[in-house]
Amino acid sequence: MGVLLLLGKGGGYLNGKGLHQIIVPSETTERIQEIHMLALHVVIEGVERTLFPENYV
């Protein structure tokens, strides 16, 4: 199983510990969370397009 890490402020202790990581280079928690939410929407749409391509014609 692969692990996707959603990190901010440079990654901290978990930086480099996952198979994939999205690091938001910001000091503001709200900005980090907003970018993480956007990234999750993109990942989920990619999974949906792979599993259910008939819904995206």
MOPAC internal coordinates of N, CA, C and O (Angstrom, degrees):
PM7 1SCF
backbone

  N    0.0000 0     0.00 0     0.00 0    0    0    0
  C    1.4382 1     0.00 0     0.00 0    1    0    0
  C    1.5241 1   108.54 1     0.00 0    2    1    0
  O    1.2310 1   120.98 1   -45.46 1    3    2    1
  N    1.3042 1   115.74 1   134.54 1    3    2    1
  C    1.4625 1   120.20 1   176.42 1    5    3    2
  C    1.5193 1   110.73 1   -89.02 1    6    5    3
  O    1.2310 1   121.07 1   -25.23 1    7    6    5
  N    1.3011 1   115.56 1   154.77 1    7    6    5
  C    1.4628 1   120.86 1  -179.48 1    9    7    6
  C    1.5254 1   108.74 1  -120.54 1   10    9    7
  O    1.2310 1   121.05 1   -52.41 1   11   10    9
  N    1.3304 1   115.59 1   127.59 1   11   10    9
  C    1.4604 1   122.46 1   174.84 1   13   11   10
  C    1.5178 1   107.28 1  -104.30 1   14   13   11
  O    1.2310 1   120.66 1   -59.84 1   15   14   13
  N    1.3164 1   116.35 1   120.16 1   15   14   13
  C    1.4577 1   121.14 1   179.58 1   17   15   14
  C    1.5170 1   109.87 1  -101.32 1   18   17   15
  O    1.2310 1   120.50 1   -46.78 1   19   18   17
  N    1.3167 1   116.65 1   133.22 1   19   18   17
  C    1.4537 1   122.85 1   173.58 1   21   19   18
  C    1.5166 1   106.54 1  -106.40 1   22   21   19
  O    1.2310 1   121.08 1   -68.83 1   23   22   21
  N    1.3284 1   115.55 1   111.17 1   23   22   21
  C    1.4615 1   120.53 1  -173.04 1   25   23   22
  C    1.5198 1   110.97 1  -127.63 1   26   25   23
  O    1.2310 1   120.91 1   -17.10 1   27   26   25
  N    1.3058 1   115.87 1   162.90 1   27   26   25
  C    1.4523 1   121.53 1   176.53 1   29   27   26
  C    1.5203 1   110.02 1  -139.19 1   30   29   27
  O    1.2310 1   121.10 1    -8.87 1   31   30   29
  N    1.3216 1   115.50 1   171.13 1   31   30   29
  C    1.4594 1   122.94 1   175.45 1   33   31   30
  C    1.5319 1   113.64 1    56.84 1   34   33   31
  O    1.2310 1   119.14 1  -148.61 1   35   34   33
  N    1.3071 1   119.24 1    31.39 1   35   34   33
  C    1.4584 1   121.21 1   178.74 1   37   35   34
  C    1.5156 1   114.09 1    97.99 1   38   37   35
  O    1.2310 1   119.53 1   175.90 1   39   38   37
  N    1.3060 1   118.51 1    -4.10 1   39   38   37
  C    1.4563 1   121.38 1   174.14 1   41   39   38
  C    1.5064 1   115.69 1    99.51 1   42   41   39
  O    1.2310 1   119.95 1   148.48 1   43   42   41
  N    1.3058 1   117.70 1   -31.52 1   43   42   41
  C    1.4595 1   120.38 1   179.15 1   45   43   42
  C    1.5194 1   113.09 1    62.67 1   46   45   43
  O    1.2310 1   120.54 1    32.14 1   47   46   45
  N    1.3172 1   116.57 1  -147.86 1   47   46   45
  C    1.4634 1   122.84 1  -175.82 1   49   47   46
  C    1.5303 1   112.16 1   -61.39 1   50   49   47
  O    1.2310 1   119.71 1   146.66 1   51   50   49
  N    1.3267 1   118.16 1   -33.34 1   51   50   49
  C    1.4586 1   121.09 1  -175.79 1   53   51   50
  C    1.5239 1   113.99 1   -82.43 1   54   53   51
  O    1.2310 1   119.75 1   174.07 1   55   54   53
  N    1.3096 1   118.08 1    -5.93 1   55   54   53
  C    1.4540 1   122.01 1  -179.50 1   57   55   54
  C    1.5285 1   109.78 1   -56.93 1   58   57   55
  O    1.2310 1   121.08 1   -60.28 1   59   58   57
  N    1.3379 1   115.53 1   119.72 1   59   58   57
  C    1.4555 1   120.86 1   178.53 1   61   59   58
  C    1.5150 1   114.77 1    88.95 1   62   61   59
  O    1.2310 1   119.55 1  -179.58 1   63   62   61
  N    1.3216 1   118.46 1     0.42 1   63   62   61
  C    1.4700 1   121.43 1  -176.25 1   65   63   62
  C    1.5228 1   113.53 1   -89.09 1   66   65   63
  O    1.2310 1   119.67 1   165.24 1   67   66   65
  N    1.3315 1   118.24 1   -14.76 1   67   66   65
  C    1.4600 1   120.83 1  -178.07 1   69   67   66
  C    1.5156 1   111.65 1  -107.76 1   70   69   67
  O    1.2310 1   121.56 1   -11.73 1   71   70   69
  N    1.3304 1   114.62 1   168.27 1   71   70   69
  C    1.4606 1   120.03 1   177.31 1   73   71   70
  C    1.5353 1   109.83 1   -67.50 1   74   73   71
  O    1.2310 1   120.96 1   138.22 1   75   74   73
  N    1.3254 1   115.77 1   -41.78 1   75   74   73
  C    1.4613 1   122.68 1   177.22 1   77   75   74
  C    1.5174 1   108.08 1  -131.65 1   78   77   75
  O    1.2310 1   120.80 1   -29.73 1   79   78   77
  N    1.3181 1   116.07 1   150.27 1   79   78   77
  C    1.4631 1   119.27 1   177.07 1   81   79   78
  C    1.5160 1   110.09 1  -148.09 1   82   81   79
  O    1.2310 1   121.84 1   -33.80 1   83   82   81
  N    1.3136 1   114.09 1   146.20 1   83   82   81
  C    1.4578 1   121.86 1   174.21 1   85   83   82
  C    1.5179 1   105.23 1  -118.34 1   86   85   83
  O    1.2310 1   121.04 1   -67.15 1   87   86   85
  N    1.3239 1   115.61 1   112.85 1   87   86   85
  C    1.4597 1   121.12 1  -178.79 1   89   87   86
  C    1.5226 1   108.29 1  -109.54 1   90   89   87
  O    1.2310 1   120.64 1   -58.99 1   91   90   89
  N    1.3103 1   116.38 1   121.01 1   91   90   89
  C    1.4558 1   121.85 1   177.82 1   93   91   90
  C    1.5257 1   107.67 1   -95.52 1   94   93   91
  O    1.2310 1   120.10 1   -65.91 1   95   94   93
  N    1.3279 1   117.42 1   114.09 1   95   94   93
  C    1.4643 1   120.51 1  -176.08 1   97   95   94
  C    1.5294 1   112.41 1   -80.48 1   98   97   95
  O    1.2310 1   120.90 1  -109.30 1   99   98   97
  N    1.3179 1   115.88 1    70.70 1   99   98   97
  C    1.4570 1   120.99 1   179.98 1  101   99   98
  C    1.5190 1   109.02 1  -138.58 1  102  101   99
  O    1.2310 1   120.82 1   -25.97 1  103  102  101
  N    1.2995 1   116.04 1   154.03 1  103  102  101
  C    1.4600 1   121.71 1   176.34 1  105  103  102
  C    1.5253 1   111.15 1   -95.65 1  106  105  103
  O    1.2310 1   120.36 1   170.63 1  107  106  105
  N    1.3262 1   116.92 1    -9.37 1  107  106  105
  C    1.4585 1   121.71 1  -175.86 1  109  107  106
  C    1.5252 1   110.58 1   -95.53 1  110  109  107
  O    1.2310 1   120.71 1   -62.14 1  111  110  109
  N    1.3204 1   116.25 1   117.86 1  111  110  109
  C    1.4615 1   121.38 1  -176.72 1  113  111  110
  C    1.5289 1   111.97 1   -57.11 1  114  113  111
  O    1.2310 1   120.11 1   138.70 1  115  114  113
  N    1.3213 1   117.39 1   -41.30 1  115  114  113
  C    1.4675 1   120.60 1  -178.59 1  117  115  114
  C    1.5202 1   111.50 1   -61.65 1  118  117  115
  O    1.2310 1   119.94 1   137.30 1  119  118  117
  N    1.3444 1   117.72 1   -42.70 1  119  118  117
  C    1.4657 1   121.19 1   179.10 1  121  119  118
  C    1.5250 1   110.38 1   -65.06 1  122  121  119
  O    1.2310 1   120.38 1   137.52 1  123  122  121
  N    1.3131 1   116.87 1   -42.48 1  123  122  121
  C    1.4666 1   121.30 1   179.22 1  125  123  122
  C    1.5229 1   109.93 1   -59.32 1  126  125  123
  O    1.2310 1   120.18 1   133.28 1  127  126  125
  N    1.3256 1   117.26 1   -46.72 1  127  126  125
  C    1.4617 1   121.30 1  -179.54 1  129  127  126
  C    1.5227 1   111.77 1   -64.45 1  130  129  127
  O    1.2310 1   119.96 1   141.66 1  131  130  129
  N    1.3284 1   117.69 1   -38.34 1  131  130  129
  C    1.4601 1   120.52 1   178.67 1  133  131  130
  C    1.5211 1   111.39 1   -62.81 1  134  133  131
  O    1.2310 1   120.13 1   135.90 1  135  134  133
  N    1.3160 1   117.36 1   -44.10 1  135  134  133
  C    1.4666 1   121.00 1   179.52 1  137  135  134
  C    1.5289 1   110.38 1   -67.76 1  138  137  135
  O    1.2310 1   120.08 1   141.53 1  139  138  137
  N    1.3239 1   117.45 1   -38.47 1  139  138  137
  C    1.4658 1   120.46 1   177.10 1  141  139  138
  C    1.5242 1   110.73 1   -62.17 1  142  141  139
  O    1.2310 1   120.15 1   138.84 1  143  142  141
  N    1.3307 1   117.33 1   -41.16 1  143  142  141
  C    1.4635 1   119.99 1   178.47 1  145  143  142
  C    1.5294 1   110.92 1   -63.38 1  146  145  143
  O    1.2310 1   120.45 1   138.40 1  147  146  145
  N    1.3227 1   116.74 1   -41.60 1  147  146  145
  C    1.4582 1   120.48 1   177.20 1  149  147  146
  C    1.5335 1   110.32 1   -61.75 1  150  149  147
  O    1.2310 1   120.63 1   134.69 1  151  150  149
  N    1.3178 1   116.41 1   -45.31 1  151  150  149
  C    1.4685 1   120.81 1  -179.80 1  153  151  150
  C    1.5298 1   111.11 1   -61.70 1  154  153  151
  O    1.2310 1   120.23 1   138.60 1  155  154  153
  N    1.3261 1   117.16 1   -41.40 1  155  154  153
  C    1.4653 1   120.16 1   178.61 1  157  155  154
  C    1.5229 1   111.46 1   -63.92 1  158  157  155
  O    1.2310 1   119.83 1   140.89 1  159  158  157
  N    1.3234 1   117.94 1   -39.11 1  159  158  157
  C    1.4640 1   120.72 1   177.06 1  161  159  158
  C    1.5249 1   110.44 1   -61.89 1  162  161  159
  O    1.2310 1   119.94 1   138.98 1  163  162  161
  N    1.3010 1   117.71 1   -41.02 1  163  162  161
  C    1.4655 1   121.56 1   179.43 1  165  163  162
  C    1.5272 1   110.48 1   -65.85 1  166  165  163
  O    1.2310 1   120.09 1   135.73 1  167  166  165
  N    1.3220 1   117.44 1   -44.27 1  167  166  165
  C    1.4717 1   121.65 1   179.05 1  169  167  166
  C    1.5249 1   110.17 1   -62.23 1  170  169  167
  O    1.2310 1   120.38 1   133.62 1  171  170  169
  N    1.3182 1   116.89 1   -46.38 1  171  170  169
  C    1.4674 1   120.54 1  -178.89 1  173  171  170
  C    1.5193 1   110.85 1   -63.07 1  174  173  171
  O    1.2310 1   119.86 1   138.36 1  175  174  173
  N    1.3274 1   117.87 1   -41.64 1  175  174  173
  C    1.4604 1   119.11 1   178.26 1  177  175  174
  C    1.5263 1   110.80 1   -63.38 1  178  177  175
  O    1.2310 1   120.10 1   141.72 1  179  178  177
  N    1.3203 1   117.41 1   -38.28 1  179  178  177
  C    1.4626 1   120.05 1   176.75 1  181  179  178
  C    1.5213 1   112.06 1   -61.41 1  182  181  179
  O    1.2310 1   120.33 1   137.97 1  183  182  181
  N    1.3134 1   116.98 1   -42.03 1  183  182  181
  C    1.4712 1   121.28 1   177.73 1  185  183  182
  C    1.5234 1   109.84 1   -64.63 1  186  185  183
  O    1.2310 1   120.26 1   134.40 1  187  186  185
  N    1.3291 1   117.11 1   -45.60 1  187  186  185
  C    1.4623 1   120.44 1   179.49 1  189  187  186
  C    1.5277 1   111.43 1   -61.78 1  190  189  187
  O    1.2310 1   120.17 1   138.57 1  191  190  189
  N    1.3162 1   117.28 1   -41.43 1  191  190  189
  C    1.4741 1   120.10 1   179.36 1  193  191  190
  C    1.5265 1   111.18 1   -64.75 1  194  193  191
  O    1.2310 1   120.67 1   147.39 1  195  194  193
  N    1.3326 1   116.33 1   -32.61 1  195  194  193
  C    1.4641 1   120.08 1   178.48 1  197  195  194
  C    1.5269 1   111.28 1   -73.80 1  198  197  195
  O    1.2310 1   120.50 1   135.94 1  199  198  197
  N    1.3190 1   116.66 1   -44.06 1  199  198  197
  C    1.4687 1   120.81 1  -176.33 1  201  199  198
  C    1.5223 1   113.25 1   -79.44 1  202  201  199
  O    1.2310 1   120.35 1   147.37 1  203  202  201
  N    1.3340 1   116.93 1   -32.63 1  203  202  201
  C    1.4661 1   121.11 1  -175.46 1  205  203  202
  C    1.5244 1   110.92 1  -132.24 1  206  205  203
  O    1.2310 1   120.16 1  -115.56 1  207  206  205
  N    1.3377 1   117.29 1    64.44 1  207  206  205
  C    1.4736 1   119.68 1  -176.59 1  209  207  206
  C    1.5341 1   112.85 1   -62.92 1  210  209  207
  O    1.2310 1   120.31 1   156.28 1  211  210  209
  N    1.3261 1   117.01 1   -23.72 1  211  210  209
  C    1.4713 1   119.80 1  -179.23 1  213  211  210
  C    1.5308 1   112.33 1   -65.43 1  214  213  211
  O    1.2310 1   119.94 1   160.54 1  215  214  213
  N    1.3211 1   117.72 1   -19.46 1  215  214  213
  C    1.4607 1   120.58 1   178.36 1  217  215  214
  C    1.5304 1   112.60 1   -83.45 1  218  217  215
  O    1.2310 1   120.26 1   177.12 1  219  218  217
  N    1.3400 1   117.11 1    -2.88 1  219  218  217
  C    1.4640 1   120.94 1  -175.70 1  221  219  218
  C    1.5337 1   111.57 1  -126.91 1  222  221  219
  O    1.2310 1   120.83 1  -136.87 1  223  222  221
  N    1.3084 1   116.02 1    43.13 1  223  222  221
  C    1.4627 1   119.67 1   179.67 1  225  223  222
  C    1.4900 1   111.25 1   -97.49 1  226  225  223
  O    1.2310 1   120.10 1   180.00 1  227  226  225

